[in-house]
Amino acid sequence: MAETQSRGRSVLADRDTWWADPIGESHEGRPNGRRWWVGGILFLLPFLIPATQDLLRSALTARTALEWLLFYGYGAFYLAFPLMFEKERRPKLLFGLAMLVTGIVTVMVPGASSFVLLYATATIAFLLPAAWALIFDVGGMLLAVALLFAAGRLAESTDDLGSVAGVTAAMFFMSNLIRAIRRLEIANREIGALAVATERERVARDLHDLLGHSLTTITVKAGLARRMLESSGDIPHAVQEIREVEGLTRSALSDVRATVTEYREVSLPAEIAGARAALRAAEIEADLPHAVDNVRAELRSTFGYVLREAVTNVLRHSGASRVKVRMGCGWLEVEDDGRAAEVVAGNGLRGLSERLAAVGGTLRTTVRPGGGLAVRAEVPEPDLAAAPAVRAETAGGLA
């Protein structure tokens, strides 16, 4: 279903591009600057020089005045078409129609070459979206053929019209190739921006999970060592806690470095051991499993993040005296008896929801009847029962 919808959106996007190219309606990449004006004038010289010579040899009449206006107006259209790239579609269509009509009228002037129609058809091929360019150019060529046939000049114009058709077709395909390249460039920039945003989210989420847990544990252990020194003076025990704090800081620094380079892999057994040490230091009774063999191997890293975040939240906010952790093949549940009366979804829980969604799972956080929170992560098992049916159907289709 999703694949069908995606294919439908792709077809609609191609159709929209065919009729109203969003890149063609942007000023990005349009011809501009001194080079275009110099090049455009040079392209016009083979048309304007002979026309000007013929007009100068003719007497000045109303007809020759109109021809002067027609020829140089047609040239002005050609030189001005880059200014239309930043316009909306409607002005572009009107400009293209006006230039095409002017070109056809110019072709019908006695002595004018049919090849001058190329200035209009090539301009339209580059300026207008593909469908409109095709309609205008084909329609204009057919109208020019009909008018030349009616004037008895078609036979002498066949070669020029053939050249115009061939060059216009080449310009049409070239312009669409340029549009496709620009669309790819825009898509690549968007993909790059999305990749940067995704990487930032990953680093932010990982650093939150890492530093939040590590710094919370370090704070609890440092506080325990301080209380020992202030109350009982149990120096050996306090030194042991400080040593563990030192080890945690080294481990956190290593994890941060690994996170930046995306080489870190969270281990569920290691997270259980770390949770047990952190809860013990906070004087919270911990009921934790001793093995993770019953958890699917591909979920152990994800469940390690869930356990780390849940224990961090217990240490920071709950005020609990007891924590119980249970896990199965595709689920993990952490309960505490703290004083939480409502669920507040912070960055940590949102990050866990994203991690679980990536593996097809869900995260549910609820308030327990007697107080405290229950965090349950669950990932459904793969639908293995459908695999034989799929294989049988595939085999039937190949038979």
C-alpha positions as CSV (number, residue, x, y, z in Angstrom):
1,M,0.0,0.0,0.0
2,A,2.8,2.4,1.0
3,E,4.7,1.5,-2.1
4,T,1.6,2.2,-4.3
5,Q,1.1,5.6,-2.6
6,S,4.8,6.4,-3.1
7,R,4.6,5.5,-6.8
8,G,1.4,7.6,-7.2
9,R,3.2,10.6,-5.6
10,S,6.1,10.1,-8.0
11,V,3.8,10.0,-11.0
12,L,2.1,13.2,-9.9
13,A,5.4,14.9,-9.3
14,D,6.6,14.0,-12.8
15,R,3.3,15.3,-14.2
16,D,3.6,18.6,-12.4
17,T,7.2,18.9,-13.6
18,W,6.1,18.3,-17.2
19,W,3.5,21.1,-17.1
20,A,4.9,23.6,-14.6
21,D,8.6,23.0,-13.9
22,P,9.4,24.6,-10.5
23,I,13.0,25.1,-11.6
24,G,12.0,26.8,-14.8
25,E,10.0,29.3,-12.6
26,S,13.1,30.2,-10.6
27,H,15.8,32.7,-11.5
28,E,18.4,30.1,-10.4
29,G,20.7,29.2,-13.4
30,R,19.1,31.6,-15.8
31,P,21.4,33.2,-18.5
32,N,22.5,36.6,-17.4
33,G,25.4,39.0,-17.4
34,R,27.5,40.5,-20.1
35,R,28.4,37.2,-21.7
36,W,24.7,36.5,-22.6
37,W,24.2,40.0,-24.2
38,V,27.3,39.7,-26.3
39,G,26.5,36.1,-27.3
40,G,22.9,37.0,-28.0
41,I,23.8,39.9,-30.3
42,L,26.3,37.6,-32.1
43,F,23.6,35.0,-32.7
44,L,21.3,37.7,-34.1
45,L,23.8,39.1,-36.6
46,P,23.2,36.4,-39.3
47,F,19.5,37.5,-39.2
48,L,19.7,41.2,-38.7
49,I,22.6,42.1,-41.1
50,P,20.9,40.8,-44.3
51,A,17.5,42.1,-43.1
52,T,19.0,45.6,-42.4
53,Q,20.8,45.7,-45.8
54,D,17.5,44.9,-47.6
55,L,15.6,47.5,-45.7
56,L,18.3,50.2,-46.3
57,R,18.0,49.5,-50.1
58,S,14.3,49.9,-50.0
59,A,12.4,53.2,-50.0
60,L,11.0,54.3,-46.6
61,T,7.3,53.5,-46.7
62,A,4.8,52.4,-44.1
63,R,5.5,48.8,-45.0
64,T,9.3,49.1,-44.6
65,A,8.7,50.9,-41.3
66,L,6.6,48.0,-40.1
67,E,9.4,45.6,-41.3
68,W,12.0,47.5,-39.4
69,L,9.8,47.3,-36.3
70,L,9.1,43.6,-36.9
71,F,12.7,42.5,-37.4
72,Y,14.2,44.5,-34.5
73,G,11.2,43.7,-32.2
74,Y,11.8,40.0,-32.9
75,G,15.5,40.5,-32.0
76,A,14.5,42.4,-28.8
77,F,12.3,39.4,-27.8
78,Y,15.3,37.1,-28.2
79,L,17.6,39.3,-26.2
80,A,15.1,39.8,-23.4
81,F,14.0,36.2,-22.8
82,P,16.5,35.6,-19.9
83,L,14.7,38.3,-18.0
84,M,11.6,36.1,-18.0
85,F,13.2,33.2,-16.1
86,E,12.2,34.8,-12.7
87,K,8.6,35.4,-13.8
88,E,5.5,33.4,-13.0
89,R,4.2,30.8,-15.5
90,R,1.5,33.1,-17.0
91,P,3.8,35.9,-18.1
92,K,6.2,33.3,-19.6
93,L,3.4,31.8,-21.6
94,L,2.3,35.2,-22.9
95,F,5.9,36.1,-23.8
96,G,6.5,32.8,-25.6
97,L,3.3,33.2,-27.5
98,A,4.1,36.8,-28.5
99,M,7.6,35.8,-29.6
100,L,6.3,32.8,-31.6
101,V,3.7,34.9,-33.4
102,T,6.3,37.6,-34.2
103,G,8.6,34.9,-35.6
104,I,5.9,33.4,-37.8
105,V,5.0,36.9,-39.1
106,T,8.7,37.6,-39.8
107,V,9.0,34.3,-41.8
108,M,6.1,35.4,-44.0
109,V,7.9,38.7,-45.0
110,P,8.9,38.3,-48.7
111,G,12.6,37.4,-48.9
112,A,12.9,36.3,-45.3
113,S,14.4,32.9,-44.5
114,S,12.3,30.4,-42.7
115,F,15.3,29.6,-40.6
116,V,14.7,32.7,-38.5
117,L,11.8,30.9,-36.8
118,L,14.5,29.0,-34.8
119,Y,15.1,32.0,-32.5
120,A,11.5,31.7,-31.2
121,T,11.3,27.9,-31.1
122,A,14.7,27.5,-29.4
123,T,13.8,30.2,-26.9
124,I,10.5,28.6,-26.0
125,A,12.2,25.2,-25.6
126,F,14.4,26.7,-22.9
127,L,12.0,29.1,-21.3
128,L,8.8,27.1,-20.9
129,P,8.0,23.8,-19.2
130,A,8.3,20.8,-21.4
131,A,4.6,20.3,-22.2
132,W,4.0,23.9,-23.0
133,A,7.2,24.1,-25.1
134,L,6.1,21.1,-27.1
135,I,2.7,22.5,-27.7
136,F,4.0,25.9,-28.7
137,D,6.8,24.7,-30.9
138,V,4.9,22.0,-32.7
139,G,1.9,24.3,-33.1
140,G,4.0,27.1,-34.4
141,M,5.8,24.9,-36.9
142,L,2.6,23.5,-38.2
143,L,1.1,27.1,-38.6
144,A,4.2,28.3,-40.4
145,V,4.0,25.3,-42.8
146,A,0.4,26.0,-43.5
147,L,1.0,29.7,-44.1
148,L,4.0,29.1,-46.3
149,F,2.0,26.5,-48.3
150,A,-0.8,29.0,-48.7
151,A,1.7,31.6,-49.9
152,G,3.3,29.1,-52.4
153,R,6.7,29.2,-50.6
154,L,6.7,25.8,-48.9
155,A,8.9,24.1,-51.5
156,E,11.7,26.6,-51.2
157,S,11.5,26.6,-47.4
158,T,11.5,22.8,-46.8
159,D,15.2,22.6,-46.1
160,D,15.1,25.6,-43.7
161,L,12.0,24.2,-41.9
162,G,13.7,20.8,-41.5
163,S,16.8,22.5,-40.0
164,V,14.6,24.4,-37.6
165,A,12.7,21.3,-36.6
166,G,16.0,19.3,-36.0
167,V,17.7,22.1,-34.0
168,T,14.6,22.8,-32.0
169,A,14.3,19.1,-31.0
170,A,17.9,19.2,-29.9
171,M,17.3,22.3,-27.9
172,F,14.2,20.8,-26.3
173,F,16.0,17.7,-25.1
174,M,19.0,19.7,-24.0
175,S,16.8,22.1,-21.9
176,N,15.0,19.1,-20.3
177,L,18.4,17.5,-19.5
178,I,19.5,20.8,-17.8
179,R,16.3,20.8,-15.8
180,A,16.8,17.2,-14.7
181,I,20.4,18.0,-13.7
182,R,19.2,21.0,-11.6
183,R,16.5,18.9,-10.0
184,L,19.2,16.4,-9.0
185,E,21.4,19.1,-7.6
186,I,18.5,20.4,-5.5
187,A,17.6,16.9,-4.4
188,N,21.3,16.3,-3.4
189,R,21.3,19.5,-1.4
190,E,18.1,18.5,0.4
191,I,19.5,15.0,1.0
192,G,22.7,16.5,2.4
193,A,20.7,18.8,4.7
194,L,18.5,15.9,5.9
195,A,21.6,13.8,6.5
196,V,23.2,16.6,8.6
197,A,20.0,17.0,10.6
198,T,19.7,13.3,11.2
199,E,23.3,13.1,12.3
200,R,22.8,16.0,14.7
201,E,19.7,14.2,16.2
202,R,21.7,11.0,16.6
203,V,24.6,12.7,18.3
204,A,22.3,14.7,20.6
205,R,20.3,11.6,21.5
206,D,23.4,9.5,22.1
207,L,25.1,12.2,24.2
208,H,22.0,12.7,26.2
209,D,21.8,8.9,26.9
210,L,25.5,8.6,27.7
211,L,26.1,11.8,29.7
212,G,22.8,11.8,31.4
213,H,23.3,8.3,32.9
214,S,27.1,8.7,33.6
215,L,26.9,12.1,35.2
216,T,23.9,11.1,37.3
217,T,25.8,8.0,38.6
218,I,28.9,10.1,39.2
219,T,26.9,12.7,41.1
220,V,25.3,9.9,43.3
221,K,28.6,8.2,44.0
222,A,30.4,11.5,44.7
223,G,27.6,12.5,47.2
224,L,27.9,9.1,48.9
225,A,31.7,9.5,49.3
226,R,31.2,13.0,50.7
227,R,28.6,11.8,53.2
228,M,30.9,9.0,54.3
229,L,33.8,11.4,54.9
230,E,31.5,13.8,56.8
231,S,29.6,11.4,59.0
232,S,31.7,8.3,59.7
233,G,35.1,9.1,58.3
234,D,35.1,5.8,56.5
235,I,38.0,6.7,54.3
236,P,38.6,3.3,52.7
237,H,35.0,3.0,51.6
238,A,35.0,6.7,50.4
239,V,38.2,6.1,48.4
240,Q,36.6,3.1,46.8
241,E,33.6,5.2,45.7
242,I,35.9,7.9,44.3
243,R,37.8,5.3,42.4
244,E,34.6,4.1,40.8
245,V,33.8,7.7,40.0
246,E,37.1,8.0,38.2
247,G,36.4,4.8,36.3
248,L,33.0,6.2,35.3
249,T,34.5,9.4,34.1
250,R,37.0,7.6,31.9
251,S,34.3,5.3,30.5
252,A,32.0,8.3,29.8
253,L,34.9,10.1,28.0
254,S,35.5,7.0,25.9
255,D,31.9,6.6,25.1
256,V,31.6,10.3,24.0
257,R,34.6,9.8,21.7
258,A,33.1,6.6,20.3
259,T,29.7,8.3,19.8
260,V,31.1,11.1,17.7
261,T,32.7,8.5,15.4
262,E,29.6,6.2,15.6
263,Y,31.6,3.1,16.8
264,R,29.9,2.6,20.2
265,E,27.7,-0.4,20.8
266,V,25.7,-0.5,24.0
267,S,25.7,-3.9,25.8
268,L,22.6,-4.9,27.8
269,P,24.6,-7.0,30.3
270,A,27.0,-4.1,30.9
271,E,24.0,-1.8,31.4
272,I,22.5,-4.1,33.9
273,A,25.8,-4.2,35.8
274,G,26.1,-0.4,35.6
275,A,22.5,0.0,36.8
276,R,23.1,-2.3,39.8
277,A,26.1,-0.2,40.8
278,A,24.3,3.1,40.4
279,L,21.3,2.0,42.3
280,R,23.3,0.6,45.1
281,A,25.2,3.8,45.4
282,A,21.9,5.7,45.6
283,E,20.8,3.2,48.3
284,I,17.9,2.0,46.1
285,E,17.0,-1.6,46.3
286,A,17.5,-3.2,42.8
287,D,15.7,-6.3,41.6
288,L,17.6,-6.9,38.3
289,P,17.9,-10.0,36.1
290,H,21.3,-11.8,36.2
291,A,21.2,-12.9,32.5
292,V,19.9,-11.7,29.2
293,D,19.8,-15.0,27.3
294,N,16.1,-14.8,26.9
295,V,16.3,-11.5,25.0
296,R,16.6,-11.6,21.2
297,A,20.1,-10.7,20.2
298,E,19.2,-8.0,17.8
299,L,17.3,-6.1,20.6
300,R,19.9,-6.2,23.3
301,S,21.5,-3.0,22.3
302,T,18.2,-1.1,22.0
303,F,17.0,-2.5,25.3
304,G,20.3,-1.4,26.8
305,Y,19.4,2.2,25.9
306,V,16.0,1.7,27.4
307,L,17.4,0.4,30.7
308,R,20.0,3.1,30.9
309,E,17.4,5.9,30.4
310,A,14.9,4.4,32.8
311,V,17.4,4.0,35.6
312,T,18.7,7.5,35.0
313,N,15.2,8.9,35.4
314,V,14.8,6.9,38.6
315,L,18.0,8.3,40.0
316,R,17.2,11.9,39.0
317,H,13.5,12.3,39.6
318,S,11.7,9.4,41.2
319,G,12.7,9.4,44.9
320,A,12.1,5.6,44.7
321,S,13.4,3.1,47.2
322,R,13.0,0.0,45.0
323,V,13.4,-0.7,41.3
324,K,12.4,-3.9,39.5
325,V,13.5,-4.8,36.0
326,R,12.0,-7.7,34.0
327,M,12.7,-8.7,30.4
328,G,11.6,-11.3,27.8
329,C,12.2,-12.3,24.2
330,G,10.9,-9.0,22.8
331,W,10.1,-6.8,25.8
332,L,11.7,-5.0,28.8
333,E,9.9,-3.4,31.7
334,V,11.3,-1.2,34.5
335,E,9.1,-0.3,37.5
336,D,9.8,1.9,40.5
337,D,7.9,2.8,43.6
338,G,8.7,6.5,43.5
339,R,6.4,9.5,43.9
340,A,5.7,10.2,40.2
341,A,2.0,11.1,39.6
342,E,2.1,11.8,35.9
343,V,4.2,11.0,32.9
344,V,6.4,13.8,31.5
345,A,7.9,13.0,28.1
346,G,11.3,14.6,28.0
347,N,14.2,14.3,25.5
348,G,15.2,11.0,26.9
349,L,11.8,9.3,26.4
350,R,11.4,10.8,23.0
351,G,14.8,9.5,22.0
352,L,13.9,6.0,23.2
353,S,10.6,6.1,21.2
354,E,12.6,6.9,18.1
355,R,15.1,4.1,18.8
356,L,12.3,1.6,19.3
357,A,10.3,2.9,16.2
358,A,13.4,2.2,14.2
359,V,13.2,-1.5,15.0
360,G,9.4,-1.7,14.8
361,G,8.7,-1.4,18.6
362,T,6.9,0.9,20.9
363,L,7.5,2.5,24.3
364,R,4.8,2.9,26.9
365,T,5.2,4.8,30.1
366,T,2.4,4.6,32.7
367,V,1.9,5.6,36.4
368,R,1.5,2.6,38.7
369,P,-1.5,2.4,40.9
370,G,0.5,2.7,44.1
371,G,2.8,5.4,42.8
372,G,5.9,5.4,40.6
373,L,6.4,4.7,36.9
374,A,6.4,1.6,34.7
375,V,8.3,1.9,31.5
376,R,7.7,-0.9,29.0
377,A,9.5,-1.3,25.7
378,E,8.1,-3.9,23.4
379,V,9.1,-5.1,19.9
380,P,6.8,-7.7,18.3
381,E,8.3,-10.8,16.9
382,P,8.8,-11.1,13.1
383,D,5.8,-12.7,11.4
384,L,7.6,-15.9,10.4
385,A,4.3,-17.7,9.6
386,A,3.9,-15.5,6.5
387,A,7.3,-16.5,5.1
388,P,6.2,-20.0,3.8
389,A,3.1,-18.5,2.1
390,V,5.2,-15.8,0.4
391,R,7.7,-18.4,-0.8
392,A,4.8,-20.6,-2.1
393,E,3.2,-17.7,-3.8
394,T,6.5,-16.8,-5.4
395,A,7.1,-20.3,-6.6
396,G,3.6,-20.5,-8.0
397,G,4.2,-17.3,-9.9
398,L,7.5,-18.7,-11.4
399,A,5.9,-22.0,-12.4
